[in-house]
Amino acid sequence: MKGIPSLRRYPRWSREDVNSPERRAALQRARAASPQSVDYFLARTDPELPDDERLRQATAARKAHYAGMALKSLKARRAKRRKAALAGGES
């Protein structure tokens, strides 16, 4: 359930200092597990490859991920615009 972790997160962050080591460590783990981080994609490459090749593959996978998200966003905006145009023309 998506809501339960956030219910636990807010009281914790309200008690901790913004610059506390515990908060930085928790956020660092979360950021590393996010597709925003190259580490996320490095973890999904073959560990037997040389490091430079793994980094190249991870960077390419990250770019592909964001390009896919941009395409989905574009399609959603177009569909929304089309729906609004059809609704406006029916009056």
N, C-alpha and C positions, 0 to 999 in steps of 0.2 A: 504494500500500500504506500503510495507516494506521500501522503500527508503525515504519516506517523513520524518519519525521520525529521521532517521540518519542525514538528511540534517539539521534538527533543532538542533541536539545534538552537532555536531562538533563546530559550532560557540560558543555555550554555554560553552563547556569545554575549549575552547581556551581562554575565558575571565576569567574563575574562577581559583583560586589557587587550586592546587592539594589537599591541606589539609583543604579546606574550609568546614565549617559545612554543607552548603547547598549541596555541592557535595557529601559529605559522606552520608547525609540523602537520597539523590536521589539514590545513589548506594546501600544503605542498603535496600531500598524498592525493587529495581530491583533484588537484590540477594535473598531476601526472597520470591519473586515470581518465582524464578528459581527452577527447579527440583534438582539443586545442593544442595539446602538447605533442611534440614529435615522439616523445617516449611512449605514448599510447600506441603509435604505429610501429615503433622499434620492437615493442613486445610481440608484435604479430608477424615479424620477419623471421627467416631461418637463422638461428643462432650460429650455424656452422659457416655462414658466409663471412667474408672479411668485413670489418667495421665500416669501411667507406662504402661498400656495396649495400650494406644494411641501411646506412643513413640515406643513401640515394633512393632506395626502395621506399623507405619510410616517408621521405619528403614527397615522393611522387604519389604515394597513397594518401597523404594528407591533402595534397593539392586536388586529387581526384575526389576526395570526400567533400571538400568545400565547393568544388565545381558542381557536384551532384546536388548539393544543398541549394546552390544558386539557381540551378535549373528548376528544381521543385518550387522555389520561391517565385520564379518568373512565371511558371505555369499557373500557380495559385493566383498571382496578381492579374494575369490575363483573364482567367476564369471569373474572377470577382468583377473585373471591369466589364466583361461580356454580360454577366448576369445583371449588373446595374444598368447597362445600356438597354437590355431587353425589358427590364422592369420600367424604365423611364419611357420607353416607346409605347407601352400598352395603355397609357392613361387616356 
